[in-house]
Amino acid sequence: MRTSNSKNLILDTAEKLFAQKGYDGASMRAIAEKAGVAQGLIHYHCKTKEQLFEMIISRRSSEINRDRYHLLKKAFEDAKEGLPTIEDVLFTFIRPALEKGQNNWRRYYTSILGFISHSDDKRSRYLIDKYYNPIAKEYIKALKKIMPDVDGAEIYWGYFYATGVAVYSMARTGRIKELSDGKLDEENMEEKIERIVKFVAGGLRSLK
């Protein structure tokens, strides 16, 4: 098995088990057995379970945040009247998360991201700070530019609440279909993105 293939197999398997069993419940041995590889091969790619867990966060966050940086920069470059709208900025934030999340890893990584986003243990705080706070600061800076009349503290809170909506919306739970007795479906991605952006933009505008 090629090194790159074995690494991806291990990461995919570990991602699934961490999502299903939690960090403490997913052992290196169980990951190796599920992946069908020798445990030594896992240690070849990463020395510890903590390193393996971080590799999962690094892999997925880089895919999403790379698109966010690009789209946010483009939104300001293409803006009429000199600045993009709140909706323009929010689209660059929401779309990459939901579009990347359409892949098979969506529900597994979303479970992991939801856990570390809402936990205060040292590992989770470190991972959020390293892989998500840099892009968060870019968005806070962008919101301050396009909403100069809003108090800075409100911008921070607004972004904080927006991330909660984004993380929750990445998951395919089928709950909206259950709550609406089958009338609504979350599978229409464009419609879903539009709704989220409209909802969050309304919240941000109310801060004025």
C-alpha positions as CSV (number, residue, x, y, z in Angstrom):
1,M,0.0,0.0,0.0
2,R,1.4,3.4,-1.0
3,T,2.3,5.7,1.9
4,S,-0.2,8.4,0.9
5,N,-3.0,5.8,0.6
6,S,-2.3,4.2,3.9
7,K,-2.1,7.6,5.6
8,N,-5.5,8.6,4.2
9,L,-7.0,5.3,5.1
10,I,-5.8,5.6,8.7
11,L,-7.1,9.2,8.9
12,D,-10.5,8.4,7.5
13,T,-10.9,5.4,9.8
14,A,-9.7,7.4,12.8
15,E,-12.0,10.2,12.0
16,K,-15.0,7.9,12.0
17,L,-14.1,6.1,15.2
18,F,-13.3,9.4,17.0
19,A,-16.7,10.7,16.0
20,Q,-18.5,7.5,17.0
21,K,-16.6,6.7,20.3
22,G,-15.1,10.0,21.3
23,Y,-11.4,10.7,21.9
24,D,-11.1,8.5,24.9
25,G,-13.1,5.6,23.4
26,A,-11.1,5.3,20.2
27,S,-7.9,3.4,20.8
28,M,-5.0,3.2,18.4
29,R,-5.5,-0.6,18.3
30,A,-9.1,-0.3,17.4
31,I,-8.3,2.2,14.6
32,A,-5.6,-0.2,13.3
33,E,-8.0,-3.1,13.3
34,K,-10.8,-1.1,11.7
35,A,-8.4,0.2,9.0
36,G,-7.0,-3.3,8.4
37,V,-3.4,-2.2,9.0
38,A,-0.7,-3.0,11.5
39,Q,-0.6,-0.7,14.5
40,G,3.0,0.1,13.7
41,L,1.9,1.7,10.5
42,I,-0.2,4.2,12.4
43,H,2.9,5.0,14.6
44,Y,4.9,5.5,11.4
45,H,2.6,8.4,10.4
46,C,2.0,9.8,13.9
47,K,3.6,8.8,17.2
48,T,0.6,9.4,19.5
49,K,-3.2,9.4,19.4
50,E,-3.1,13.1,20.2
51,Q,-1.0,13.7,17.0
52,L,-3.4,11.6,15.0
53,F,-6.4,13.5,16.3
54,E,-4.7,16.8,15.4
55,M,-3.9,15.6,11.9
56,I,-7.7,15.1,11.4
57,I,-8.4,18.6,12.5
58,S,-5.6,20.0,10.4
59,R,-6.7,18.1,7.2
60,R,-10.3,19.2,7.3
61,S,-9.9,22.7,8.6
62,S,-7.3,23.5,6.0
63,E,-9.7,22.5,3.2
64,I,-12.4,24.8,4.5
65,N,-10.3,27.7,5.6
66,R,-8.3,27.8,2.4
67,D,-11.5,28.5,0.5
68,R,-12.6,31.0,3.1
69,Y,-9.4,33.0,2.8
70,H,-9.7,33.1,-1.0
71,L,-13.4,33.9,-1.1
72,L,-13.2,36.6,1.6
73,K,-10.3,38.3,-0.2
74,K,-12.2,38.1,-3.5
75,A,-15.4,39.6,-1.9
76,F,-13.5,42.7,-1.0
77,E,-11.7,42.9,-4.4
78,D,-15.0,42.6,-6.3
79,A,-17.1,44.8,-4.0
80,K,-19.0,47.7,-5.5
81,E,-19.1,50.9,-3.5
82,G,-15.7,49.9,-2.0
83,L,-17.0,47.3,0.6
84,P,-18.9,44.0,0.3
85,T,-22.2,43.6,2.0
86,I,-22.8,41.6,5.2
87,E,-24.3,38.9,3.0
88,D,-21.3,38.8,0.7
89,V,-19.0,38.2,3.7
90,L,-21.2,35.6,5.3
91,F,-21.5,33.7,2.0
92,T,-17.7,33.3,2.0
93,F,-17.9,32.0,5.6
94,I,-20.8,29.6,5.3
95,R,-20.4,28.2,1.8
96,P,-17.0,26.5,2.2
97,A,-18.1,24.8,5.4
98,L,-21.3,23.4,3.9
99,E,-19.9,22.6,0.5
100,K,-16.9,20.8,1.8
101,G,-19.1,19.0,4.3
102,Q,-21.1,17.4,1.5
103,N,-18.4,14.9,1.2
104,N,-18.6,11.5,2.9
105,W,-16.6,12.8,5.9
106,R,-19.2,15.4,6.7
107,R,-21.1,13.8,9.6
108,Y,-18.0,12.4,11.2
109,Y,-15.9,15.5,11.2
110,T,-18.9,17.6,12.1
111,S,-19.3,15.6,15.3
112,I,-15.6,16.0,16.1
113,L,-15.7,19.8,15.4
114,G,-18.9,20.2,17.4
115,F,-17.2,18.5,20.4
116,I,-14.0,20.6,20.3
117,S,-15.9,23.8,19.6
118,H,-18.0,23.4,22.8
119,S,-15.3,21.9,25.1
120,D,-13.0,23.7,27.4
121,D,-10.4,21.0,27.9
122,K,-6.8,21.9,27.0
123,R,-6.6,19.8,23.8
124,S,-9.8,21.3,22.4
125,R,-8.8,24.9,23.2
126,Y,-5.4,24.3,21.6
127,L,-6.9,22.9,18.4
128,I,-9.5,25.7,18.0
129,D,-6.8,28.3,18.7
130,K,-4.4,26.9,16.2
131,Y,-6.7,25.9,13.3
132,Y,-9.8,28.2,13.7
133,N,-8.9,31.4,15.5
134,P,-6.7,32.8,12.8
135,I,-9.5,32.7,10.2
136,A,-12.0,33.9,12.9
137,K,-9.9,37.0,13.4
138,E,-9.9,37.7,9.7
139,Y,-13.7,37.6,9.7
140,I,-14.0,39.8,12.7
141,K,-11.7,42.3,11.1
142,A,-13.9,42.2,7.9
143,L,-17.1,42.7,9.9
144,K,-15.6,45.6,11.7
145,K,-14.8,47.2,8.3
146,I,-18.2,46.8,6.9
147,M,-20.1,47.6,10.2
148,P,-18.1,50.6,11.5
149,D,-21.1,51.9,13.6
150,V,-21.4,48.7,15.6
151,D,-19.5,48.4,18.9
152,G,-16.5,46.0,18.7
153,A,-17.8,43.8,21.5
154,E,-21.0,43.2,19.5
155,I,-19.0,42.1,16.5
156,Y,-17.2,39.5,18.5
157,W,-20.4,38.1,19.9
158,G,-22.0,38.2,16.5
159,Y,-19.2,36.2,15.0
160,F,-19.3,33.8,18.0
161,Y,-23.0,33.1,17.4
162,A,-22.5,32.8,13.6
163,T,-20.0,30.0,14.1
164,G,-22.5,28.0,16.2
165,V,-25.0,28.2,13.4
166,A,-22.4,27.2,10.8
167,V,-21.2,24.1,12.8
168,Y,-24.7,22.9,13.6
169,S,-25.7,23.4,9.9
170,M,-22.9,21.3,8.6
171,A,-24.4,18.2,10.1
172,R,-27.0,16.1,8.2
173,T,-29.2,15.0,11.0
174,G,-32.6,14.9,9.2
175,R,-34.1,16.8,12.1
176,I,-35.7,19.5,10.1
177,K,-37.5,16.9,8.1
178,E,-38.8,15.2,11.3
179,L,-39.8,18.5,12.8
180,S,-41.7,19.6,9.7
181,D,-43.4,16.2,9.2
182,G,-41.5,15.7,6.0
183,K,-42.4,19.1,4.5
184,L,-38.8,20.4,4.6
185,D,-35.5,18.8,3.6
186,E,-31.9,19.9,4.2
187,E,-30.5,18.4,1.1
188,N,-31.0,21.5,-1.1
189,M,-27.6,23.0,-0.4
190,E,-28.1,26.4,-2.2
191,E,-31.4,26.9,-0.4
192,K,-29.8,26.0,2.9
193,I,-26.9,28.4,2.5
194,E,-29.3,31.2,1.5
195,R,-31.4,30.7,4.6
196,I,-28.4,30.6,7.0
197,V,-26.9,33.8,5.5
198,K,-30.2,35.6,5.7
199,F,-30.7,34.5,9.3
200,V,-27.2,35.5,10.5
201,A,-27.2,38.7,8.5
202,G,-30.4,39.7,10.2
203,G,-28.9,39.0,13.5
204,L,-25.8,41.1,12.8
205,R,-27.8,44.0,11.5
206,S,-29.9,44.1,14.7
207,L,-26.8,44.9,16.6
208,K,-26.7,48.4,15.3
